[in-house]
Amino acid sequence: MPLEITQRETNGIYVLTLSGRLVLGPESIGLRTTVDNLLSSGAEKIVVGLEHVNSVDSAGIGSLIEIHRKTKAKGGRLMLAHMGPKLRQALEMARLLSIFETFATEADAVASF
């Protein structure tokens, strides 16, 4: 199943809901491109909902790191919401979880801005 990205905006907060596989190839490139487009249009507050992501590989994790770095470099904030246990465990094992702001729900992430 390819990665589907649904985007919505409320009060300057962009919520990207991902569904499918966040893996090497068009899927991870699509996420990076979507966030690059948001940042170039002036977006500074981005929430990535991961509830429906069923598979993540190292390229997918690399994409999350890259979009986090780019958002921060532009003075913005990137939040991860609804992270599944497998992704959370992979980020913990790689000692990367601490670089992300994570929330149980998209609503919690949006409310944190």
Disulfide bonds with the S-S distance in Angstrom:
none
